[in-house]
Amino acid sequence: MAIKDQLSLALSGAVTVIVAYASSAVIVFNAAHGVGASSSEITSWMWALGIGMGLSTLILSLYYKVPLLTAWSTPGAALLVTSLSGVSLNEAVAGFLLCSLLITLCGVLGLMDKLMKVIPHSLAAAMLAGVLLQFVLNIFVAAQSHLVLILTMLILYLLGKYRWPTFNIPVVLIAGIMVSYASGSLSFTTVNWQLAAPIFIEPTWSYTGLIGVGLPLFIVTMCSQNLPGLAVLQAHRYPVKASPLIATTGFTGLCLAPFGGFAFNLAAITAAICMGEEVHPNKNKRYWAAVWAGCFYILLGLFAATIAQILLLFPSALVMGLAGLALLSTFSNSLLTALAQKEISAVLTFVITASGVTILHIGSAFWGIVIGLIIYYCIDKKAAS
């Protein structure tokens, strides 16, 4: 392959990684910080996620010769921010392990299609919308104290959505950093480049972590990440069996959950960046873009300590604004899907999840989907038939 072609493929891989980190790394950081992780443990989280995504992407793409990108579960990270209140880091890790075990079993036993039929797409979307609501609201909460910063980011986001959609979030991030730096609320003078060191976090088994964290994380990851990931593959006419892919992401999580790798899944939006015609005219060569992306993921994982330092320096308004804008489209699509059929079960799932209520030390996402399923099968499904 010509050097020019490889440079183009490498650029596509780099853009993929930039979009992934710019759009959701701050959400992962918030999740780790919210559960009480120390700076070294947050570094371990970012190390595990970078190494896990990089290795699984490399293995799958080189084996199938298809652009198969994996990712951390962004909706899952958002869920963790809202559901880890009162849960220790060790209990959360036990929940991560349960989630990865269930994902692995779904892949090995070929249960994904059957599982998705039990949980209606409208309820999964309603739960996700409920989880993401607070992130969207935080955009305007941050505007109260940092109006210029949030207005700049919001205007660029709206312009970029139609003018430069692929680079939208990176542009918003750069603009936010520039405004924060100009206002004196951000400085990079203390950043030191250093390799990350993984830290083993021993799981503590409790129903709070398993049921309140593990099960909702599993549902969100499967419904909101793996299903769209498979749909992107189908849309680009890459016929790959789902079971081995799902099993690989689950096994990756089992290996790296004790180090902070909370959930891995098939990428959707970022995967599409490596599958378009602009990547390479020959679709059978586009998997090299994913291979490059895997290498960049590993590189960022190795330097996770530096990434954690940078994120710690970001002012809270910048983090809140970026996270909310990055999740705005996902929230909008989820809410539209949830309410499309006008089902009371979806409405209640959304409201209960968004409420943040904790019952028996179990978070609102679990109760939202459980009550929603009961109402769906007892009322909505019977009314429809």
C-alpha positions as semicolon CSV with decimal commas, in nm:
position;residue;x (nm);y (nm);z (nm)
1;M;0,000;0,000;0,000
2;A;0,127;0,347;-0,091
3;I;0,264;0,571;0,184
4;K;0,004;0,835;0,093
5;D;-0,276;0,585;0,149
6;Q;-0,136;0,482;0,486
7;L;-0,107;0,846;0,592
8;S;-0,472;0,901;0,501
9;L;-0,574;0,590;0,694
10;A;-0,360;0,695;0,991
11;L;-0,525;1,039;0,990
12;S;-0,870;0,878;0,994
13;G;-0,762;0,665;1,288
14;A;-0,627;0,971;1,471
15;V;-0,950;1,165;1,413
16;T;-1,146;0,869;1,548
17;V;-0,947;0,867;1,871
18;I;-0,963;1,246;1,910
19;V;-1,341;1,244;1,870
20;A;-1,374;0,958;2,120
21;Y;-1,161;1,122;2,388
22;A;-1,284;1,478;2,329
23;S;-1,649;1,378;2,347
24;S;-1,652;1,156;2,654
25;A;-1,323;1,133;2,844
26;V;-1,447;1,403;3,082
27;I;-1,754;1,190;3,156
28;V;-1,535;0,893;3,247
29;F;-1,327;1,122;3,465
30;N;-1,641;1,246;3,641
31;A;-1,756;0,889;3,703
32;A;-1,423;0,789;3,857
33;H;-1,399;1,107;4,063
34;G;-1,760;1,071;4,184
35;V;-1,699;0,726;4,329
36;G;-1,407;0,857;4,531
37;A;-1,121;0,733;4,316
38;S;-0,785;0,889;4,392
39;S;-0,579;1,057;4,120
40;S;-0,368;0,742;4,079
41;E;-0,683;0,528;4,056
42;I;-0,832;0,765;3,797
43;T;-0,510;0,724;3,600
44;S;-0,554;0,347;3,625
45;W;-0,909;0,381;3,486
46;M;-0,783;0,573;3,184
47;W;-0,495;0,327;3,139
48;A;-0,730;0,027;3,144
49;L;-0,975;0,189;2,901
50;G;-0,706;0,295;2,655
51;I;-0,526;-0,041;2,661
52;G;-0,853;-0,235;2,644
53;M;-0,991;-0,041;2,348
54;G;-0,657;-0,049;2,169
55;L;-0,590;-0,421;2,202
56;S;-0,945;-0,535;2,126
57;T;-0,965;-0,303;1,823
58;L;-0,631;-0,431;1,692
59;I;-0,718;-0,799;1,744
60;L;-1,066;-0,781;1,588
61;S;-0,967;-0,557;1,295
62;L;-0,660;-0,759;1,200
63;Y;-0,838;-1,094;1,240
64;Y;-1,152;-1,007;1,041
65;K;-0,985;-0,745;0,816
66;V;-1,283;-0,521;0,884
67;P;-1,278;-0,180;1,062
68;L;-1,399;-0,312;1,399
69;L;-1,358;-0,045;1,664
70;T;-1,437;-0,094;2,027
71;A;-1,500;0,180;2,280
72;W;-1,573;0,243;2,642
73;S;-1,943;0,272;2,716
74;T;-2,010;0,648;2,712
75;P;-2,375;0,609;2,822
76;G;-2,243;0,365;3,080
77;A;-2,003;0,628;3,211
78;A;-2,290;0,875;3,229
79;L;-2,493;0,616;3,418
80;L;-2,208;0,569;3,666
81;V;-2,195;0,940;3,740
82;T;-2,558;0,929;3,856
83;S;-2,576;0,581;4,010
84;L;-2,259;0,552;4,220
85;S;-2,379;0,767;4,507
86;G;-2,326;0,569;4,827
87;V;-2,137;0,294;4,642
88;S;-1,772;0,233;4,724
89;L;-1,511;0,198;4,454
90;N;-1,464;-0,169;4,541
91;E;-1,838;-0,235;4,517
92;A;-1,846;-0,053;4,183
93;V;-1,569;-0,280;4,049
94;A;-1,778;-0,583;4,142
95;G;-2,060;-0,430;3,937
96;F;-1,819;-0,379;3,645
97;L;-1,724;-0,747;3,660
98;L;-2,088;-0,857;3,660
99;C;-2,161;-0,634;3,360
100;S;-1,864;-0,776;3,164
101;L;-1,957;-1,132;3,261
102;L;-2,311;-1,085;3,131
103;I;-2,181;-0,930;2,808
104;T;-1,942;-1,224;2,763
105;L;-2,220;-1,476;2,820
106;C;-2,443;-1,296;2,570
107;G;-2,168;-1,329;2,312
108;V;-2,065;-1,689;2,389
109;L;-2,422;-1,820;2,412
110;G;-2,557;-1,608;2,127
111;L;-2,818;-1,451;2,354
112;M;-2,799;-1,094;2,232
113;D;-3,094;-1,105;1,993
114;K;-3,313;-1,283;2,250
115;L;-3,217;-1,041;2,526
116;M;-3,294;-0,737;2,317
117;K;-3,644;-0,873;2,251
118;V;-3,718;-0,886;2,625
119;I;-3,628;-0,521;2,681
120;P;-3,821;-0,296;2,439
121;H;-3,606;-0,042;2,263
122;S;-3,834;0,236;2,388
123;L;-3,764;0,147;2,753
124;A;-3,389;0,121;2,700
125;A;-3,397;0,461;2,529
126;A;-3,610;0,605;2,812
127;M;-3,363;0,485;3,075
128;L;-3,073;0,633;2,880
129;A;-3,256;0,965;2,836
130;G;-3,325;0,975;3,209
131;V;-2,958;0,916;3,284
132;L;-2,846;1,187;3,042
133;L;-3,098;1,455;3,144
134;Q;-2,883;1,594;3,426
135;F;-2,583;1,627;3,193
136;V;-2,787;1,834;2,948
137;L;-2,928;2,053;3,226
138;N;-2,576;2,111;3,360
139;I;-2,490;2,305;3,043
140;F;-2,715;2,586;3,161
141;V;-2,625;2,544;3,528
142;A;-2,265;2,616;3,428
143;A;-2,380;2,919;3,227
144;Q;-2,486;3,093;3,548
145;S;-2,125;3,146;3,652
146;H;-1,941;3,115;3,317
147;L;-2,177;3,269;3,062
148;V;-1,914;3,366;2,803
149;L;-1,754;3,020;2,810
150;I;-2,082;2,830;2,773
151;L;-2,222;3,066;2,508
152;T;-1,904;3,030;2,300
153;M;-1,916;2,651;2,324
154;L;-2,290;2,637;2,251
155;I;-2,269;2,863;1,944
156;L;-1,978;2,665;1,800
157;Y;-2,160;2,340;1,873
158;L;-2,469;2,456;1,682
159;L;-2,261;2,583;1,390
160;G;-2,044;2,272;1,381
161;K;-2,340;2,036;1,387
162;Y;-2,408;2,130;1,026
163;R;-2,077;2,275;0,904
164;W;-1,815;2,033;1,045
165;P;-2,002;1,748;1,220
166;T;-1,705;1,510;1,235
167;F;-1,489;1,764;1,418
168;N;-1,769;1,930;1,614
169;I;-1,678;1,822;1,968
170;P;-1,301;1,864;1,923
171;V;-1,362;2,221;1,798
172;V;-1,588;2,292;2,096
173;L;-1,322;2,150;2,329
174;I;-1,045;2,363;2,178
175;A;-1,261;2,675;2,196
176;G;-1,352;2,601;2,556
177;I;-0,987;2,555;2,649
178;M;-0,892;2,883;2,479
179;V;-1,167;3,081;2,656
180;S;-1,080;2,921;2,992
181;Y;-0,711;2,992;2,942
182;A;-0,778;3,353;2,841
183;S;-0,992;3,406;3,151
184;G;-0,718;3,267;3,376
185;S;-0,920;2,967;3,500
186;L;-0,697;2,714;3,321
187;S;-0,320;2,670;3,318
188;F;-0,104;2,388;3,184
189;T;0,217;2,483;3,363
190;T;0,195;2,186;3,603
191;V;0,145;1,911;3,342
192;N;0,419;1,646;3,338
193;W;0,445;1,372;3,078
194;Q;0,472;1,032;3,243
195;L;0,373;0,673;3,186
196;A;0,067;0,539;3,369
197;A;0,078;0,266;3,633
198;P;-0,225;0,036;3,665
199;I;-0,367;-0,021;4,014
200;F;-0,557;-0,337;4,104
201;I;-0,884;-0,259;4,285
202;E;-1,018;-0,558;4,474
203;P;-1,393;-0,607;4,418
204;T;-1,632;-0,611;4,713
205;W;-1,942;-0,818;4,640
206;S;-2,267;-0,655;4,749
207;Y;-2,616;-0,638;4,607
208;T;-2,578;-0,259;4,592
209;G;-2,290;-0,282;4,347
210;L;-2,419;-0,583;4,155
211;I;-2,784;-0,483;4,114
212;G;-2,753;-0,105;4,139
213;V;-2,447;-0,073;3,915
214;G;-2,380;-0,396;3,724
215;L;-2,726;-0,466;3,578
216;P;-2,809;-0,109;3,461
217;L;-2,457;-0,076;3,316
218;F;-2,507;-0,403;3,127
219;I;-2,846;-0,296;2,987
220;V;-2,726;0,048;2,881
221;T;-2,412;-0,091;2,719
222;M;-2,595;-0,360;2,524
223;C;-2,890;-0,149;2,412
224;S;-2,727;0,189;2,358
225;Q;-2,381;0,087;2,239
226;N;-2,360;-0,266;2,101
227;L;-2,685;-0,251;1,902
228;P;-2,589;0,074;1,723
229;G;-2,240;-0,066;1,672
230;L;-2,381;-0,368;1,491
231;A;-2,615;-0,143;1,292
232;V;-2,320;0,064;1,168
233;L;-2,147;-0,254;1,046
234;Q;-2,461;-0,362;0,863
235;A;-2,512;-0,019;0,708
236;H;-2,159;-0,030;0,562
237;R;-2,207;-0,388;0,439
238;Y;-1,953;-0,556;0,663
239;P;-2,104;-0,901;0,734
240;V;-1,948;-1,009;1,063
241;K;-2,116;-1,237;1,315
242;A;-2,217;-1,051;1,629
243;S;-2,144;-1,319;1,889
244;P;-1,761;-1,325;1,868
245;L;-1,748;-0,945;1,872
246;I;-1,969;-0,915;2,179
247;A;-1,779;-1,194;2,356
248;T;-1,447;-1,019;2,288
249;T;-1,563;-0,690;2,439
250;G;-1,702;-0,873;2,742
251;F;-1,380;-1,070;2,796
252;T;-1,179;-0,750;2,768
253;G;-1,391;-0,604;3,047
254;L;-1,344;-0,912;3,265
255;C;-0,966;-0,872;3,237
256;L;-0,955;-0,497;3,296
257;A;-1,250;-0,421;3,525
258;P;-1,035;-0,451;3,842
259;F;-0,813;-0,175;3,700
260;G;-1,103;0,058;3,610
261;G;-1,214;-0,075;3,269
262;F;-1,582;-0,053;3,359
263;A;-1,736;-0,164;3,025
264;F;-1,625;-0,218;2,666
265;N;-1,849;-0,240;2,361
266;L;-1,861;-0,199;1,985
267;A;-1,816;0,161;1,874
268;A;-2,084;0,324;1,662
269;I;-2,020;0,693;1,581
270;T;-1,642;0,668;1,595
271;A;-1,649;0,340;1,400
272;A;-1,836;0,513;1,119
273;I;-1,544;0,754;1,080
274;C;-1,327;0,459;0,972
275;M;-1,584;0,311;0,733
276;G;-1,670;0,593;0,492
277;E;-1,555;0,626;0,132
278;E;-1,335;0,923;0,221
279;V;-1,116;0,688;0,429
280;H;-1,015;0,474;0,132
281;P;-1,189;0,398;-0,201
282;N;-1,138;0,025;-0,141
283;K;-1,361;-0,084;0,149
284;N;-1,139;-0,388;0,206
285;K;-0,849;-0,157;0,298
286;R;-1,037;0,061;0,546
287;Y;-0,966;-0,172;0,836
288;W;-0,618;-0,019;0,848
289;A;-0,776;0,302;0,979
290;A;-0,910;0,100;1,272
291;V;-0,568;-0,060;1,320
292;W;-0,413;0,287;1,345
293;A;-0,688;0,391;1,587
294;G;-0,605;0,088;1,803
295;C;-0,240;0,194;1,814
296;F;-0,333;0,549;1,914
297;Y;-0,567;0,416;2,187
298;I;-0,281;0,214;2,335
299;L;-0,051;0,517;2,321
300;L;-0,305;0,732;2,508
301;G;-0,356;0,451;2,757
302;L;0,015;0,438;2,830
303;F;0,017;0,814;2,893
304;A;-0,307;0,809;3,090
305;A;-0,138;0,981;3,383
306;T;-0,085;1,290;3,171
307;I;-0,443;1,281;3,043
308;A;-0,569;1,257;3,402
309;Q;-0,354;1,558;3,498
310;I;-0,499;1,765;3,215
311;L;-0,857;1,671;3,304
312;L;-0,794;1,763;3,668
313;L;-0,690;2,111;3,555
314;F;-1,009;2,171;3,357
315;P;-1,252;2,409;3,533
316;S;-1,581;2,243;3,629
317;A;-1,782;2,468;3,395
318;L;-1,574;2,352;3,097
319;V;-1,623;1,987;3,195
320;M;-1,998;2,031;3,252
321;G;-2,047;2,219;2,926
322;L;-1,842;1,978;2,716
323;A;-2,005;1,668;2,863
324;G;-2,355;1,809;2,817
325;L;-2,298;1,917;2,458
326;A;-2,128;1,586;2,370
327;L;-2,434;1,398;2,498
328;L;-2,701;1,635;2,367
329;S;-2,765;1,448;2,041
330;T;-2,772;1,113;2,218
331;F;-3,019;1,251;2,472
332;S;-3,239;1,396;2,198
333;N;-3,246;1,074;1,997
334;S;-3,309;0,864;2,306
335;L;-3,598;1,083;2,421
336;L;-3,758;1,082;2,077
337;T;-3,730;0,702;2,058
338;A;-3,865;0,662;2,410
339;L;-4,173;0,874;2,351
340;A;-4,244;0,779;1,989
341;Q;-4,503;0,513;2,080
342;K;-4,657;0,724;2,361
343;E;-4,621;0,436;2,607
344;I;-4,678;0,515;2,975
345;S;-4,410;0,258;3,062
346;A;-4,147;0,459;2,871
347;V;-4,259;0,785;3,033
348;L;-4,234;0,639;3,382
349;T;-3,899;0,477;3,305
350;F;-3,767;0,816;3,199
351;V;-3,912;1,004;3,496
352;I;-3,802;0,751;3,758
353;T;-3,451;0,728;3,616
354;A;-3,418;1,105;3,588
355;S;-3,538;1,152;3,947
356;G;-3,219;1,007;4,091
357;V;-3,416;0,828;4,362
358;T;-3,233;0,561;4,562
359;I;-3,432;0,275;4,719
360;L;-3,263;0,000;4,924
361;H;-2,930;0,161;4,824
362;I;-3,005;0,082;4,457
363;G;-2,999;0,365;4,203
364;S;-3,282;0,506;3,995
365;A;-3,176;0,352;3,661
366;F;-3,248;0,001;3,792
367;W;-3,586;0,096;3,936
368;G;-3,677;0,286;3,622
369;I;-3,623;-0,012;3,393
370;V;-3,781;-0,264;3,635
371;I;-4,099;-0,063;3,688
372;G;-4,109;0,022;3,320
373;L;-4,089;-0,346;3,221
374;I;-4,369;-0,440;3,464
375;I;-4,597;-0,168;3,326
376;Y;-4,503;-0,249;2,967
377;Y;-4,593;-0,619;2,991
378;C;-4,895;-0,567;3,218
379;I;-5,050;-0,263;3,051
380;D;-4,893;-0,127;2,732
381;K;-4,839;-0,457;2,548
382;K;-5,190;-0,581;2,632
383;A;-5,343;-0,248;2,526
384;A;-5,155;-0,264;2,195
385;S;-5,282;-0,614;2,121
